[in-house]
Amino acid sequence: MTKSPAQGPLAKLLGALPPGVRLVVGGTVVLGASSYIFLALAGHSLDTAQVAGVSVLWTVVMSVGYGLFSPVELELTRLVAARDVVGHGPLPAVRRVLVLTLGVLAAVLLVIGLAARPIADRLFGGDIGLVYGLGGALVGLALSSVVRGALAGLGNFKAYGSQLAVDGGLRIALGALVPVLGLHSALAFSLILVIAPLAASVIGLRSVLGDRRGGAVPSWREVTRGLGLLTGSTLLAQLMVNAAVVNVRLLSPSSTALVAALLNAVVLARVPLFAYAAIQASLVSALSGATAAGDHREFRKVLTRTSAIVVLMCAAAGLPTIVLGPWLIQVLFKAQPVLGPVDFLWLVLGTLCYMLATVFGQALMALGRHHRQLFSWLAGTVVMVAVTLMPGDIATRVEVGYLAGAAVSAAAMLWSLFRSLPEQPGVSGEERPAVAGQRPAGALRSS
């Protein structure tokens, strides 16, 4: 009997992913593509100095902003998913997290306001308008993170994916419109980073506000403790994944060709991370829902399947990168021939370990073991620094340091998971008695 298309290998692969991934993939692709298109449009519309300012602005927003507000999305996803599985509404948790997020945002904006002139001079070539753009972009990122966290916790991945797609689509459309209107201004491009996320958030906000179910309000201690530890983990993780290029710059400032080539190599080796972005929100939602329901069997199944998918993604992208990477960075980026296949091997293996550490860390977060996640990233960071400072070829030291640090972090988190999960799996959703208003762990809402 011939298998139907729905039973093919691709469908089986997608079926093994956490619920909601397929609804998020499209939005993730659009948002990811908008990064390159937005910067390309700026490059064709602005002079060299303005392009440099917009590029720095983008980098600061994506690094510092992500480090500050990505934990908001992940922690709110965990809180809302845990409440949703027992029939409680999202709004009490959303209000608490929103107040805390606005407090952090206000503190950051105050620092930016007080240091506006030095920031403009050091980062943006004296353009004070880009400092205002930076503040506005952080506002957009903070509020959109709250909305996405609530949507992911509710399992509403249709709205979540739509929000990502609209955000990316607006960046592209408005970026193309700016030169058409004759606005050859870096400030105009910076304002796109404010308008796009805020406008996109309206899509999901209606769904969140429409859920009027009540429930207990989470304590301030629960919210602040989780967010504080998760922010520390995120910042350490960002340090680890971006450290190789910075370390070469610090240890050997004159090695400009190596710095440039290594940056290009890291970009290629980290391609699977873009695909993982489509999995992350649904993974946290599914794991948190399974934890709240006491369904350890479902928890293990989602974790095992996601880990297997990550390994397959890294193998599929990594093997060609190891073989073709040295040639590709010369063709695509005009890099000097200073790296070979072994360099790419260390970077690819480091990315694999880093992604597994991220998966295991989010599993620990779903179990409420934020402190163990933070300790694991800290242990990996210490190992990375120690290996990097050893004698030997500088490129090998930073590459193997990245691999060693990520491997130690992943191993520490896996060990913590074994200690945190009961030996005997809990009952499955099918075996668990129904509770009034309760949604099965991992269930998906499409609207």
N, C-alpha and C positions, 0 to 999 in steps of 0.2 A: 504494500500500500504506500503510495507516494505521500510524503510529508507535506503538509500545508506550509505556506510561507511563515505562518505564525509559530511553527515548530522548528524553524531553522536555527542555526548556531547563533546568529545575531540576536534573535528573540530570546534564546536561552541566556545569552550573556546579559542582556538588559534585564531579564527577569531575575537574575541573581543579585542585581544592585538593590540598594535600599529603596523603599517606595518613594515615588516622586521624582526620581532622577531624570526620567525621560522628559518630564514637563519643564525641568530646569535647564536642560542641555541647550535648547535654542536660545534662551535668554543669556546664558553664559557665553555662548559663541558670539552673539551680537555685542555684548558688553566688552568682551576681550578684543574683538576686532576694532571696536571704537577707539581703543587706546592708540593703536597704530595709525588709524585713519585721522583721528583728531590731531595728533602731533604732525602727521604729514600735511594736513591742511594748513596748520599753523606755519609750517616750514615754507609753504608756497605763498603765504599771504603776508608774512612779516619779514623784517630785516633780521640780520644775524643776531644782533643784540637782543631783540625782542623774542626771537625763537629760543635763545638760551634762557631767558627769564621764564618763559612758559614751560620749558622743559624742566627747569629746577622746581617750579611751582608744582608741576605734575608729580615729580619724584617725591617731594616733601609730603604732599597730600596722600599719595599711595603708600608711603612708608610710615611716617609718623601718624597720619590719620588712621591708617589700617591698624597700627599697633594699639591705638587708643580705643577705637570703636568697633573693631571686629569682635573683641570679647563681649561687648554689649549684645551683639546679635546672637552669639553662641550661647551665652548664659541665659538670655531671655528665651531662646529656643528650648533650652533644657527646662526652665521653669514652667513655660506655657504647656509644653508637651506632657510634663508630669501632672499638671492640673487637668489638662484636657482628658486624659485617660480615665480619670475618676469623675468626670462630668462637671468640672469647675471651669468657669470662664476665664479669658485671658486678661481682662481689663485691670483687675487689682494688681497683678504682677507687672503689667505694662506701665501703669501709673508710677509704681515705685521705681522701676528701672529708668523711666523717662526723667523723673525728678533727679535721680543720681547722674544720669547722662548730661542733663542740662547743667548740673553743678560743675562737672568736669569740663564741659564745653566753655562755661563762663570763665573758669580759671585759666584755661588755655587762651581764650580771646583776650583776657586781661593782660596776660604776659605778652601776647602779640602786640596789643595796643601800646603798652608801655615801651616796648622795644621796636616799635615800627620803623624808625629811621635806621638803626643799626641793621635790622633784618633786610630792609630795602637795599642798603649799601652793600652788604656782604653777599646776599643771595640773588638780588634782582637788579643789579647794576644801577641802583638808585631809584628805581621805579616804585614809588610808594603805592601806586594803584594795584600792583600785584600783591602787596601786603593785605590790602582790603579783599582782593580776590582769594587769598589764602584763608582768611577768616571766614568768608562766605562759603568756600568749598568745604571747610570743616563743619560748618553748620549743616550743609546738605548731607554730608556723609554721616554725621551723628544721627540725624532724624531718620534717614533712610535705613540705617542699621537697626533702629528700634522697630520700625514697621516690618522689615524683613524677618527679624527675630520672632515677632509675634506670628507672622504668616507661617514660617517654618514649623514653629511649635504646634500650630493648629493643623498642620498637614495640608495647608492650602497652597500647594506648589504650582497650581495654575496661575494664581495671582502673583506668587513669588517670581516665577519665570517671566511673567508679563512685565513685572516691575523692572527686572534686569534688562529685558529687551527694550523697553521704552527709554530707560536711562541711557543705554548705549545708542539707541536710534536717535535720540535728541542730540547727543553729543556730535554725532555725524552730521545730522541735518543742520543744526545751528552752526557748526563749524564750517559747513559749505556755504551757509547763508551770509556769514560775516563779510567775506570779501565781495560778495555780490552787492551788498549794501554799501560798499566802499569804506567799511570800518576796518582799516588796517591798523588794528590796535591790540596790544597784548592784553589790556584790560578787558576788551570785548571777549577774547577767548577765555580769560579766567572766569568771567561771569557764567560761561556755559557750564562750568563745573559746579556752579551754585544752582542754576535753573534746572538742569537735567535731573539730578537726584531728587530735588524737592517736587518737581512735577510728576515724576514717576511714582513717588511715594503715595500720591493721592489714590492710585489704583488699589493699593493694598489697604489703605487706611479705612476705606468704606467697609471692607470685609471684617477688619478687626473691630471697628466700632459697632458693627451690626451684631456681634456676639454678646448678648446681654446676660449670659449665665453668671451667677454670683459665685461666691466661694471665699475662703479665708484669704486675708491679705498676708503675703509673705513678710516675714520680719525684716527690718532693716539690716540686722546682723547677717541673715541668710543671703540677702542680695549683695551687701557690700563685701562680705567675706569671699563669695564666689567670684565677683567681678575683680576684686583686688588681686587674688591669686591668679586668675586667668589672664589679666593684663600682664603680670610678670612673666607668665609662661609664653604669651604671644610675643613680647618684646625679646625674650631670649631666643625663641624660635626664629624670629626675623633676623636677629644678630647672626645666628648660626648659618642660615641659608645665604646671607649676603656677605659673609666675612672674608671669603677667599680673596676677592678683588681688593678689598680695603686692606687686608693684611699684607698683600704684596706691595701696595702703595706705601704702607707704613714702614715695612722692613727694608724695602729697596726702592726709594723714590725715583731713582734714575731708570728703572726698568719699565719705561713707558710702553714699549712694544709688548712686553709680557702682560702688563696690566690690561691693555686693550684686547689682546688675544684671549686672555682669561675671561674677561667680561663677555666676549662673544661666545666662548665655550660654555660658560655657565648658562647663558640664555638658551642654547641648544639642549643642554643636559636637563634643564628644568621644564621642558615642554610638557611632560606628564602632569606637572602641577596645575596647568591650566585646565586639563580635563578633570582633575580631582576637585576643582572648585565647584563642578556641577554635582558632586556627590556629597560634599561636606554638610550642607544644610539638612538634607534628608537623612543623612547618617546620624547626626545628633538627635534629630526628632525621633527616629525609629528606636535608637538606643535608650533615649530618655523615657519614651513611652513604655518600652519593655521593662525598664527598671521600675517605673511607677506601678506597673501591673504585677511585678514579681515574676515575670516570665523570663527566667534565666536561659531557657532553651532558645527562645527567640533572640535574646541578646547575643548568645554565642553564635547563632546562625548568621545574623546580620554582620557581626564582627568578622567572622571567618570568611564569609563571601566577599566582603569589602576588601579585606586584606589580600585575598586571592586576585581580585580585580586589579588592585594597585600593582601587585607583582607582574601581572600580565601586561598592564599598560607600560610599565617601566621596561619590561623585556622587549615589547614591540617597538617602542621608541628608542630604547637605549642601544640595542645591538647595531642598528644602522648608524647611530650617532658615533659610536666608538670607531666604526670602520671608516665612515665618510667625514667625520667631524673636522679633522685637520684640514681637509680639502675644502669643505663647505665654508669654514670661517674665512678662508682666503678669498673665495669666490664671492661670497655674499657680503662680507664686511671689510674686505681688503686687509685682513690681519696679516701680520708677519708670520713666517713659518717657524714659530718657536714652540709649538705644542704638537705632540704626537698622539697615537691611539691610546697609549698607556695613561696619559693625562685625562683623556676623555673617559677611560675606564673608571678611574677613581671618582670622577665627578658624577658619572651615571650611577655607580654603586652608592655614592653619598646621597644622591637624590632619592634612590629607592629606600634607603634606611630612614631618611628624613620624612618621606611620605608615610612609611609604616609607623614612625614615631608620632606623626600627626594623628593617624587613625587611632592608635592605642591611647593617645592623650585625650582624644575626644570621648573614647569609651570610659576612661577614668573620670572625666568631667561628668558624664551621664550618671555615673555611680556616686557623684558627690565627692570624689577623691581629688579635688583640685590641688591640694598640697603635694600629693604624690606626683602629679603631672609637673608641677613647678620644680620639685626636687630633681626629677629626671632630666628636665631641660638644663638645670643648673649643673648637674653632674656631667652631662655631655659637653656643655660649654667649657668647663674646666679641662676636660680631656682634650678638646679641640685646641685650646690655648697652649696646653703643655706640648702637644705634638707639633704645633706650628713653631714653637720656640726651640725645637731640637735642631742640632746642626744638620747640614745637608743642603741639597738643591732646594731653592726657595719655592719653586712651583710645586714640587712633590710634597714639600712640607705642608703647604696650605691646602692642597687637594686631599692628602691623606688625613690631615687634621679635620677637615670637613666630614670625611667618611667616618673617622673614628668617633668624633663627637656625636654624629647622628646615630651611629650604631649603638653607642653606649646609652643614649637617650631612649632609643627604641627598646633595647634590652631591659633597661630599668623599668620602663612602663609596662612591658609584657610581664615581667616578674610581679609587679604590683597588681596587675589584673588577675593573675593566678591566685594571689593572696586575697583579693577582694571578692571574687566570685565564689559562691558556695560550690562544694564538690558535686552535689546532686542538682541537676537543672530543675527549675520551677515548672509548674504546669504550663501548657501551651494555652494560647488564647481560646482554642476550641474546647479545652477541658475545663476552663475557668468559668464558674457561674457568672451569669450576666448581672451587671449592676445597673440600676436605673440611670439612664443618661450617660452610661460609660461607653466609650469608643474603644474597640480593640487596639492594642498596641501596634503602631505602625500603619494604622488605617489611613487612607488618603482621601482628602476632600478635593474635589476638582473645581470648586467655585467658591 
